Amino acid sequence: MRVPINGAELEVEVFGSEDGPLLIAHHGGGGIGSLAEPRATFGPLADVFRVLVFDARGCGRSEAVPPFSHAQWVADVDALRAWAGAERCVVAGGSYGGFISLEYAVAHPDRVLAVVLRDTAADATTLDLARENARRQTRVPIDWEHFDRYWGGTVRSDAELKALWAELIPLYDHDYDAERSAAAVEAGIYRHEAHNWCFQHNMPAYDLKAQLPALTCPVLVTVGRTDWVTPVSAAETIADLVPGAQLVVFEHSGHSPQVEERELFQRTVRAFLLEAVPEAGKVPA
């Protein structure tokens, strides 16, 4: 459905009973992501939560009304919470969506029941780590001019964004499957304006480390052991800074344990959330 949020029409899907606690899941990939991934990842929790997934403004099928800033995306999450009629919610996000989930928890701590993070980071230093990890890997050759255009946010068209993503996607999985990766590239929706905004404007100022010790809600931090772009060290930083945070490393995954170790990931997230949000277990069947 199309929902008007803060001056932009967003593509939104909602699953589960209206009696369940609200869970808002933010997709990753500033200009390459869509609600398809959080739908697949968090949709199974609709038996105990009211699960809301959406395309962020400028992404997927949502309207491209700038700015595509962290502050605007956080404001959109909060407006979606209000639209859904919930005083508080769980926020969840992987990769770039994890940045927004953390930003939301820092900005609105009184509105957060719990946070679920997957393969994300608390600051932009992971871009330097990613470059070094890309240099060291032997899976595929790297075109460094293309690499810098992608991560520098100077992509010239949606088609070029798709082509650059196709070059990088082999780095993401623990076990590379060329056919599966090609299918994922074809299934994507590419929005280069939002992508460029992320890396020209958002990432240079992104650093939440000083604010994380003030979080008091339950936080689950998950990461794949061989994630090259937001590695285990980035997850450890978050877990070390957030009081009481739980860290789970998926040993046979890269950047997407929700896919590569799906059953274990689902069990891990469900167990955490049922403990963190006990009212979820009381939703009528």
C-alpha positions in Angstrom: 0.0 0.0 0.0 1.0 3.6 -0.5 1.2 5.7 2.7 1.8 9.4 2.8 4.6 10.0 5.3 6.3 13.4 5.9 5.5 14.6 2.4 6.4 11.5 0.5 4.4 8.4 -0.5 6.1 5.3 0.9 5.5 1.7 -0.1 4.4 -0.1 3.0 3.4 -3.7 3.9 2.0 -4.8 7.3 1.6 -8.4 8.6 0.2 -9.9 11.7 -2.4 -9.2 14.3 -3.1 -5.6 15.3 -3.0 -6.9 18.9 0.7 -7.7 18.5 3.6 -5.4 19.5 4.8 -3.4 16.5 8.1 -4.3 14.8 9.4 -2.0 12.1 12.2 -3.5 9.9 14.3 -1.2 7.8 16.0 -2.6 4.7 19.7 -2.2 3.9 21.4 -0.8 0.9 20.7 3.0 0.8 19.8 2.9 -2.9 19.8 -0.8 -3.7 17.6 -2.1 -1.0 13.8 -2.6 -0.7 11.3 -4.1 1.6 11.7 -7.5 0.0 14.6 -8.5 2.4 13.0 -7.4 5.7 9.7 -9.0 4.6 11.5 -12.4 4.1 13.6 -11.9 7.3 11.0 -10.6 9.7 7.7 -11.7 8.1 7.8 -15.1 10.0 7.5 -13.1 13.2 4.0 -12.0 12.2 2.5 -14.7 14.4 3.6 -12.8 17.5 4.3 -9.3 16.2 2.7 -6.8 13.9 5.4 -6.5 11.4 5.8 -3.4 9.3 8.2 -3.3 6.3 8.6 -0.4 3.8 10.7 1.1 1.1 12.5 4.1 2.5 12.0 7.4 0.7 14.1 7.4 -2.5 14.4 3.5 -2.4 12.5 0.6 -3.8 9.1 1.8 -5.0 8.8 4.8 -2.6 8.6 8.4 -3.8 12.0 10.2 -4.1 11.4 13.3 -2.1 14.8 14.5 -0.6 16.5 14.7 1.7 17.7 11.1 2.0 19.4 11.8 5.2 19.6 9.7 8.4 17.5 12.4 10.2 14.8 12.2 7.6 14.7 8.4 7.5 14.5 8.3 11.3 11.6 10.8 11.2 9.9 8.6 8.6 10.3 5.5 10.9 8.7 7.5 13.8 5.9 8.7 11.5 5.2 5.1 10.5 5.1 4.1 14.2 2.5 6.8 14.8 0.6 5.8 11.6 0.5 2.2 12.9 -1.0 3.4 16.2 1.8 2.2 18.5 3.4 4.1 21.4 6.5 1.9 21.2 8.0 -0.5 18.8 10.9 -2.9 18.1 13.2 -1.5 15.4 15.2 -3.9 13.3 17.7 -3.4 10.4 20.5 -5.0 8.6 23.5 -3.3 7.0 22.5 0.3 6.2 19.2 -0.4 7.8 21.1 -1.0 11.0 22.5 2.5 10.9 18.9 3.8 10.8 17.8 1.5 13.6 20.6 2.7 15.8 19.9 6.3 14.9 16.3 5.8 15.8 17.1 4.2 19.2 19.4 7.1 20.0 16.9 9.7 18.9 13.8 8.1 20.5 14.9 5.9 23.3 11.4 6.1 25.0 9.7 4.7 21.9 11.9 1.6 21.5 11.0 -1.8 23.0 14.1 -3.6 21.6 16.6 -3.4 18.7 17.7 -6.1 16.3 20.8 -5.4 14.3 22.4 -7.5 11.5 25.8 -6.9 10.0 26.0 -3.2 10.7 28.3 -0.6 12.3 28.3 2.3 14.7 30.5 4.6 12.6 31.9 5.0 9.1 35.3 3.5 9.8 34.0 0.3 8.3 34.5 1.8 4.8 38.2 1.8 5.4 38.0 -1.8 6.6 36.0 -2.8 3.6 38.6 -1.4 1.2 41.3 -3.3 2.9 39.3 -6.5 3.0 38.5 -6.1 -0.7 42.2 -5.6 -1.4 43.1 -8.8 0.4 40.4 -11.1 -1.0 41.1 -13.4 -4.0 37.6 -14.3 -5.0 37.2 -11.7 -7.8 39.3 -8.9 -9.3 38.5 -5.4 -8.2 38.1 -2.5 -10.6 39.2 0.2 -8.2 37.8 3.1 -10.2 34.4 1.4 -10.0 34.9 0.6 -6.4 35.6 4.2 -5.5 32.6 5.5 -7.5 30.3 3.1 -5.7 31.5 3.8 -2.2 32.1 7.5 -2.9 28.6 8.1 -4.1 29.3 9.3 -7.6 27.2 6.9 -9.5 25.7 8.4 -12.6 22.5 6.4 -13.2 20.3 3.6 -11.9 21.7 1.3 -14.6 25.3 2.1 -13.6 24.4 1.4 -9.9 23.1 -2.0 -10.9 26.3 -2.7 -12.9 28.6 -1.6 -10.0 26.6 -3.7 -7.5 27.0 -6.8 -9.8 30.7 -6.4 -9.5 30.7 -6.2 -5.7 28.1 -8.8 -4.8 30.5 -11.8 -5.1 32.2 -10.5 -2.0 29.2 -10.7 0.3 28.5 -14.4 0.8 30.4 -17.0 2.8 30.0 -19.4 -0.1 29.8 -17.6 -3.4 27.1 -18.9 -5.7 27.3 -17.0 -9.0 23.8 -18.0 -10.1 22.2 -17.0 -6.9 24.1 -13.7 -6.9 23.1 -12.9 -10.5 19.5 -13.6 -9.6 19.8 -11.2 -6.6 21.2 -8.5 -8.9 18.3 -8.9 -11.3 15.7 -8.8 -8.5 17.0 -5.5 -7.1 15.5 -2.0 -7.5 18.2 0.6 -8.1 17.9 4.3 -7.1 21.3 6.0 -7.6 20.2 9.4 -6.1 19.5 7.9 -2.6 22.7 5.8 -2.9 24.8 8.8 -3.7 23.3 10.8 -0.8 24.2 8.1 1.6 27.9 8.2 0.7 28.4 11.8 -0.1 26.4 13.3 2.8 25.4 10.7 5.4 28.4 8.5 6.0 31.1 11.2 6.5 29.2 12.4 9.6 28.0 9.0 10.9 29.4 8.1 14.3 27.1 7.0 17.2 29.7 5.5 19.5 29.5 8.2 22.1 25.7 7.8 22.3 25.4 4.0 22.5 26.3 3.6 26.2 23.1 5.6 27.0 20.8 3.0 25.4 18.8 1.0 28.0 16.6 -1.2 25.7 17.5 -4.8 24.9 19.8 -5.0 21.8 20.7 -8.0 19.7 23.7 -7.6 17.5 24.2 -10.3 14.8 27.0 -10.7 12.2 28.4 -13.2 9.8 31.9 -14.4 10.6 33.3 -13.6 7.1 31.4 -10.3 6.5 33.8 -8.2 4.5 32.0 -4.8 4.7 30.7 -4.6 8.2 33.0 -7.2 9.9 32.8 -8.9 13.3 34.9 -6.1 14.8 32.2 -3.6 13.9 29.6 -5.7 15.6 31.8 -6.1 18.6 32.2 -2.4 18.9 28.4 -2.0 19.2 28.0 -4.9 21.6 30.8 -3.5 23.8 29.3 0.0 24.0 25.6 -0.9 24.5 25.0 -2.0 28.1 23.8 -5.7 28.2 23.8 -6.1 24.4 23.8 -9.7 23.1 26.3 -10.5 20.3 25.8 -13.5 18.1 28.3 -14.5 15.4 27.1 -16.8 12.6 30.1 -18.9 11.7 29.0 -19.9 8.2 27.8 -16.6 6.9 29.1 -13.5 5.2 27.0 -10.3 5.2 23.7 -12.1 5.1 23.2 -14.8 7.9 19.5 -14.2 7.6 19.9 -16.0 4.2 22.9 -18.3 4.6 22.0 -19.6 8.0 18.3 -18.8 7.9 16.9 -21.4 10.4 19.5 -20.5 13.0 19.0 -16.8 12.4 15.2 -17.1 12.8 15.5 -19.1 16.0 18.1 -16.6 17.5 16.0 -13.5 16.7 12.7 -15.1 17.9 14.2 -16.2 21.2 15.7 -12.8 21.8 12.5 -10.9 21.0 10.2 -13.2 23.1 12.5 -12.6 26.1 12.9 -8.8 25.4 9.2 -8.2 24.6 7.3 -10.8 26.6 3.9 -9.4 25.6 4.6 -10.7 22.1 4.1 -14.3 23.3 0.6 -13.4 24.5 -0.8 -12.5 21.1 -4.0 -14.5 20.4 -3.6 -17.2 17.8 
